[in-house]
Amino acid sequence: MQIYEELVARGLIAQVTDEEKIRDLVNNGKATFYIGFDPTADSLHVGHFMALCLMKRLQMAGNKPIALIGGGTAMIGDPSGRTDMRLMMTPETIAHNGDCFKNQMSRFIDFSNGRALMVNNADWLMKLNYVELLREVGAHFSVNRMLAAECYKQRMERGLSFLEFNYMIMQSYDFYMLFQKYGCNMQFGGDDQWSNMLGGTELIRRKLGEDAYAMTITLLLNSEGKKMGKTQSGAVWLDPNKTSPFDFYQYWRNVADADVLKCLRMLTFLPLEQIDEMDKWEGSQLNRAKEILAYELTSLVHGEEEAKKAEEGARALFSGGGNTDQMPTAEISEADLDENGCMELITLLHKTGLVPTRSEGRRAIEQGGVTVDGEKVTDVKAVVPGEKFADGLVVKRGKKNFRKVLLKK
């Protein structure tokens, strides 16, 4: 199976502008493609995961990735998928975030010997003359068509700033510049970027002619990839200092039964034949499939050693014993204990970050969602003796949140 057919089989592609052309380019290693990443935080998160895996797959097939850091577009803020305006960031923060991105991307993409490029659109966007931009670029965009784009529709009700309105023009200009500077003939993005990306191909057609336009491809990624990055508790980061390898493993270990095979196909590099065999798995076998998913993705992001540690820690947790060395830990001090050398369980939950407030801790206990060393506790007045912390006490809230609590020496 060639790479384009594999992308389709894995469910990665939603829509393309010219399937025959993209098949020829990527299957023959002739694509120079870009995906943009606005550095709005100092770490990538699992919402970026599918794009990074796609870049890795295509590079392995001989194609050349361009990771475009949006140092210029981040000064504006993408309105796509948002109901309010992004906070404005300083140039220093944007530059720092971009450096963090490159370090993380290097685990997926080989930037050596020109096999891939990382460029920053601040290099051309920040130098633009406003009047010149209006004449040379703005003249090719219809306001009526822009306002009809999905990326603007939901913002129109709450108010779309003129600053954000320019985002489509900036992103379109990126493809125009990458085409000219680096021979970039293909762009990828999620469904919320479709209008912006089509704007880029149209700008190339109008500025450089039909021959140039005929060389470009726009490819829409399956939106499921972005949804995978959203959790009720917030983003799951690729930076181990923001989301530990163990918590990263646990995130994937706890995906819904209905999503596990989809994630295996879209995000791992396991052979499709092996994943197809898992289609027959039921019941407890699905838990094994989730372990495979969690291990493969943790290994990809944090390395095989960290993946093994996370797997061991998770198995120890769910078996109620074994080696707990790899579990997330929290420390308390003797000063945190009361005069009897004990600590209220509600206080312990709050101190260790398992609940944001004492009232939520009370609620969690009352609802039977708290265990201490494997024993469910429903008494909101329960206390934990200080000596219990000597070897590490495992406190768990719900299915996914837990800490091994130690007394600080």
Secondary structure, DSSP 4 states (H G I P E B T S, - for coil): --HHHHHHHTT-EEEES-HHHHHHHHHTT--EEEEEE---SSS-BGGGHHHHHHHHHHHHTT-EEEEEE-TTGGGT---TT-SSPPPP--HHHHHHHHHHHHHHHTTTS--GGGSSEEEETHHHHTT--HHHHHHHTGGG--HHHHHTSHHHHHHHHH---HHHHTHHHHHHHHHHHHHHHH---EEEE-GGGHHHHHHHHHHHHHHH-HHHHTT-EEEEEPTHHHHTT--TT---BSSTTTS-HHHHHHHHHT--GGGHHHHHHHH--S-HHHHHHHTT--THHHHHHHHHHHHHHHHHHH-HHHHHHHHHHHHHHHHT-S--TTS-EEEE-GGGS-TTSEEEHHHHHHHTTSSSSHHHHHHHHHTT-EEETTEE---TT-EEEGGGGTT-EEEEETTTEEEEEEE--
